[in-house]
């Protein structure tokens, strides 16, 4: 029998996140092509649901699915003021843990972790959520071991993930856990997604990017960009020695801008005053230029 998955669409659900579980889990197939998951989407009461965007969606199922589901996924919804202020569970959502079977796995992509924590399902467990809200999450629910660095956290019955596309990572992880690496890899190929992503949430911060860029190129991203702009402008310059034209094409009409400084030369104004240009000591990637002596 296929693994039965019920996806809850709460009021204010993010449409992209709502579609991820069905998209990924329905691609989990046996070698003969038999689907290994059966995914159904529902709302509390079975009525239409207002999304986070400018449209509503109609659902064919209600919370009665909870009584037979092997896995329940609470699709991402931005935590409301009441939840952020006091950790209170929105009306109607208390039915999810109450009507689910004891062995049912309850999954939270992104900020739906707030809902699971408010229901007490994450007490004493390791969990994660969107990196921008990890501090608020930890402050509201001190009994939860919040890990802000990972894309997903699997503590057994209540797996959680970071925001956005990390929901894909979490769903593929569930396929890998339930059906093996080969099935998960095949599902990832059909979804045109990475079967496994290295690194955690820190890779998406500007500070981390700058540090890794410096490690690879030995210069800052701004300096690298300035040198590339000047190098490109030189290729387009109509005549040799046209330093002023180079800086204009690089985005500066004088030699006082970033492009001139980062190229390691004095610029057109100094050349016009009779001073020699400073010789370049590094190439466009910041590597030392060896002397020909």
N, C-alpha and C positions, 0 to 999 in steps of 0.2 A: 504494500500500500504506500502511496506517495505521502511524503511528509506534509502535513497540513499546516499552512501558514495563514494567519489572519492579520491583516494590516489595518490598524485603526487610523482613520482620518479625523483628527480633532478639528474643532472650529479654529480657523486661522491657519490651517496647515500650509506648509510650503509645497507647492505643486511638484517641483523637481524631486524633492525628497520623498514625496508620497509615491512617485513612480519607480524609484530605485529598487525597492525590494522585489516587486513583481518582475521588473526587467531582468534583474540578475538571477534571482532564484528560479525563475521559469526556464533559465538556460541550463540548469543542472539536470543532465540526462545520463541514463545508463548507456553503455557502449552500443546497445541496439536502438538507441534513440528514445527510449521510454522516459518520460518526465519523472524526476525524482521528488519534485515538489508540486504542491497544488496551492496556489496563492489566491486568496479572496480578500477584497477590501470592504470595510464596513464603517459605519458611523454609529454613534450612540443614538438609538431611536430609529436608525435606518433612514433618516431624512437627509435633505440636501445639506451640504457643508460649504460655508464661506471660506474661501482660501485666503492666503496672505496677499494674493494679487487681486485683479479686478474682475474675478469671475467666481461662480459657484460650481460645485460638481454634484452629480447625482450618484448615489450608491445603491446597489442592489441588495445589500445585506445589513443586518443590525448586530448587536452584541451577542445574539444567540450563538454566533460562531465561536465564542470563547469557550463554550462547553466541550468542543471537540478539537480545538486547535492544539497542535504540538508546539508551535512557536507563535507568539504574538509580537508584532512589531508596532510600536507607537510612532507613527510618522512625525517628522519634525514640526514643532510649533514653537514660535518665539514665546518665551516665558512672560506672562502678563505681570502687571504691577503688583497684584496681590501675591503672586508666587514669589516674585523677587523681594518683596518687602517682608513677608512673614512665612514663606515656605508653605503656603496653603495650597491644597489640591483643588483645581477647578471642579465645579459641579459636574457630575456625571462620570468623571474619569475614575472615581473610586470603584466603579463597577468592573474595571479591568482586572485588578488583582482579586477582587472578591469573587468573580464568576469564572476565573481561570482555574484549571485543574492544578493541583499541587506540583505536578511534574512539568507543567508547561513552562517553556523558556520565554521570558519576556525581554524584548530587545529594544534598546533606545539609541537611535542615531542622533547625534548632535544634541540640541538643547532639550530634547525630551527626557534627558537624564534628570532634569529638575522634577519632572512629574513622578518618575520612579523613586527619586529620593524623598519627595513629599509623601509618597505612599508608604515609606519605610522599607522599601525593597532593597535599598543599597546600604543599609546600616552595617558598618563593619566590613564593607567590601571595597575593593579597588574599582574606580570608575574614572571616566573622563567625559569631557564635553567640549564645546567650541572654546578655543583658547582664549577668546576675548572675555569669556564669562567664567573661566575656571576659578578666579579669585572670589567672585560672588557666590559661586557654587560651594566652595569650601567654607566660606563664612556662614552661609545659610544652613549647611548640613555638615557640622563638624564631625559627625559620626561616620562620614564617608571618607575613604582614603582617595583623595583626588590626585590624579596623575595628569598634569597639564602638557606632558611632553609626547605622549603616544597618540597614534592615529586611532587605535581601538584598544579596549581593555575587556578581556574575557574572564570573568570571575566564575563562570559556570552557568548559573541559571539566568543571570541578568547582564548580558554583554552590553557595552556602551561604545560610542565612537565619537570622534571629533566632528567638526562641522562639514557641511557641503559634500564634496566627493568622497570624504572618508566613509560615508555610508556605503559606497561601493566596496571599499576595502573590507568593511565589516561583513557585508553580505557574502562576499567571496570567502572570507574567513569561516563563516558558518557552513558554507558548502564544503570547504576543505575539512572542517571538523566532522561533519556528518557523513560525507561521502568520499573523502580522500582527495589527495593533491591532484591526481589526474583529472578527475571530474571538475574540480575547481579551475584548473588550467584551461580545460576545454570551454567551460562557461565564460572565462575571461576572454578567450579568443573570440567567441561569438559576440561578446559585448564590446570588443575592441578596447579592452581595458587591461591594465597591468595586473597580472595575477598576484603580485606582491610588491608593495612599495617600501623601499628602504627609508629610514629616517622617521622623524616624528614631527610634531606641530612646530617645533622651533625653526625648521627649515623655511617656514613661510614668513619669518620676521625679517625686516630690513637689516637689522644688525648682524644676523647670521649670514645673510647673503653677502654683505660687505666683507665680513671676515673671511668667508670662503673665497671670494673674488681676489682679495689681497693675497691669500695663500697660494692661489694658482698663478696669478699674473705679476705679483710683487708690487703692484700699484693699486690705487683706489679706482673704483668704477668711473669716477668723474675725470680723473687724469687719463684713463684709458680712452674714454669717449672723446676728450679734447684732442688727443693725439691722432685718433682715427679720423676726426673731422679735418684736421690740418693735413694729414696724409692724403685724404680724398681730395681736398681742395688743391693740393699741389699737382695731382694728376690732371686736374682740369685747367690749371693755370696756362695761359697762352704763351708765356715767355719766361725764360729763366731769370731769376732775380726779382720777379714780381711779387715781393713779399706782401705789399699792400693788397694785391689782388687775392693772394692766398688767404689772408685774414678776412677779407670781405666774404669770400666763398665759404669760409669756415664759420661764418656767423658773427664776426667782429670786424668793424671797420678800422680798428686801431690795434696796437700791440699790447694794450693793457688788459685784454680779456683772458679768460681761462684758456682758450685754445693756444694763444701765444705762450703763456707761461708754461703750460703743460707740455709744449713741444720742445722746451729747452732752448729756445732761440730768443734773441733780443727783439726781433721784429723790425717792421719797416721804418718806424720813427728813428730808431737808433742807427739803422743802416744809412738813412738819409743824412744823419749828422756826422757821418764819416767813421763811426765806430765799427769795428769788425763784429760780425755775428759770432755769438758763442757757439763753439762746436758742440754737436750732439754727443752725449756720452751714453745714451740708451736708445734702443730701438722702440718701435711702436708698442711692443708688448712689455716694455720696461726692462729688457735684458741688456746688460752692459755691452757696449760696442767696443770690440778689441781694436787696439791701435795697430796701424799698419807698419809701425817702426820695427 
